[in-house]
Amino acid sequence: DAKTTQPPSMDCAEGRAANLPCNHSTISGNEYVYWYRQIHSQGPQYIIHGLKNNETNEMASLIITEDRKSSTLILPHATLRDTAVYYCIVRVAGGGSNYKLTFGKGTLLTVNP
Amino acid sequence: GAVVSQHPSRVICKSGTSVKIECRSLDFQATTMFWYRQFPKKSLMLMATSNEGSKATYEQGVEKDKFLINHASLTLSTLTVTSAHPEDSSFYICSASHRDKPVYGYTFGSGTRLTVV
């Protein structure tokens, strides 16, 4: 799986958009970009994933650059409950023992009142 | 949909005893389940991968005789920490791959906080 680079921490004001960057310059053509988050003392939660097109769901938007070497997760209106560690993971799509999910250090997003 | 239930959420045990942690996929069949361990302020570390009806595959450095994994059905996997010691105190998390929707990634349980005293 391609490696990713994320800033260790970010701050965001409540109600503002949170933009979390991720670099994945060695991504392969068949690898997706996945985002998960982990709120303190809970299991990770799936947020969104994409291959090359921008994606949006009820939680967030994912913007992937045209060369696919980086992406940005956007939380449009951050709330205090969005304070968590956000993980950007790049891997091929698929389930099963050949498709492990490997976590890096992620970005600790702190939403401030 | 795609809910994974993990039980117990917290457990305290005495050194030398064994502890079993259950991971159930409630509304889907899980082809594969994964077990992670997380120490304070660290990221998740994959311990092992289990497929229904077959032996688990352990990551390098993880003792298979200490961390027993059983995946008897498509909805249940268990992790037993045998002869637990204080250094086994950690946050254990399971995840499951949806058999019919693998592209959507994995669903995680809420974790088990194990404290060995």
Interface residues (C-beta under 8 A of the other chain):
Chain A: Y32 Y34 Y36 Q38 S41 Q42 G43 P44 Q45 Y46 H49 Y87 A93 G94 G95 G96 S97 Y99 K100 L101 T102 F103 G104 K105 G106
Chain B: V4 Q6 T31 T32 F34 Y36 S43 L44 M45 L46 T49 N51 T57 F91 I93 C94 S95 S97 H98 R99 K101 P102 V103 Y104 G105 Y106 T107 F108 G109 S110 G111 R113
